[in-house]
Amino acid sequence: MQFRYTQLTLVAVMAVFVQAGPAESLLPRGCSPGTYACYTTPGKDEILVCDTSGDWEVAAICGGAGCCDASSGVPHCDC
């Protein structure tokens, strides 16, 4: 499943964090521009989009943990 693969990819790159600055600087580095993914933070899910520089950016904050669904191949908030 593409959703599981995307989550595993995010987990794999979680070790590459910048531990200073605002929450956006804690996002994983290195992605393919134009891709989207679900990202879980304490208490909420976020939808990330990869920008033209190959860095993840928060595109949307979902209602709570477990609210991001990418089973259709396109992440979206479902609660």
N, C-alpha and C positions, 0 to 999 in steps of 0.2 A: 504494500500500500504506500502510495506517495506520501500520505500524511505521516505515517510512522517513520519513513525514511527522512522526511524533513525534520521531524522531532529528533531523531537520532543524530542527524547532521548538526543540529543546534547544540545538542548535548556534547558532541565531540569537540566543538569549537568553544564551548563554555570555558575551557581552561585558558583561553586567550582573552583575558579581561584587562581593562585599564582600571585600576582600583581607586582612581581619584576623580573628583568632579561630580557633576550631577548624574542622575540615574541613566541618562542616555549614553554616557561614556562607559557604562558597564555592559552594554550590548555586545554580543559576540562580533568579532571582526572577520572579514573575508566572506564575500557572498557573490553570487552572479547577478549583476544589475537586472532589475525588472522582476526578480523573484519575490515571493511572499512567503511568510511562515507564521505559525502561532508560536508564542513565547510566553512561558509562565513565570510570573514574578509572585512574591508572597501576596496572596489574597486577590489576585487578578490575573487575567490573561490579556495579552496584547497581540495585535497583528503588526508584524514587521514587514517593511518593504526594503529591498536592497536598492540603494541609490546608485548613481552613475559612477561613484568613486569606489564601489564595492563594499560599502559600509551599511549595516542595518540601521533603519530609522523606524521609530514608532509611527504607525499609520493610524491606529485606532486602539482605544482601551475598551475592552469588553466589560460586561457587568460584574464579573467575579471569576474566581478560579473555576476552570472547566468550561468556560463559556465560549472559547474559540474552537471552531470546528473547521477542519480542512479535509474531511472525508471525501468531498466532491473534487478535491484537487485545488480548490480556491479557498483560502482561509476567510472565515466570516464569523461575526459574533452571533451566537444563537440564544443568548439570554441577557 
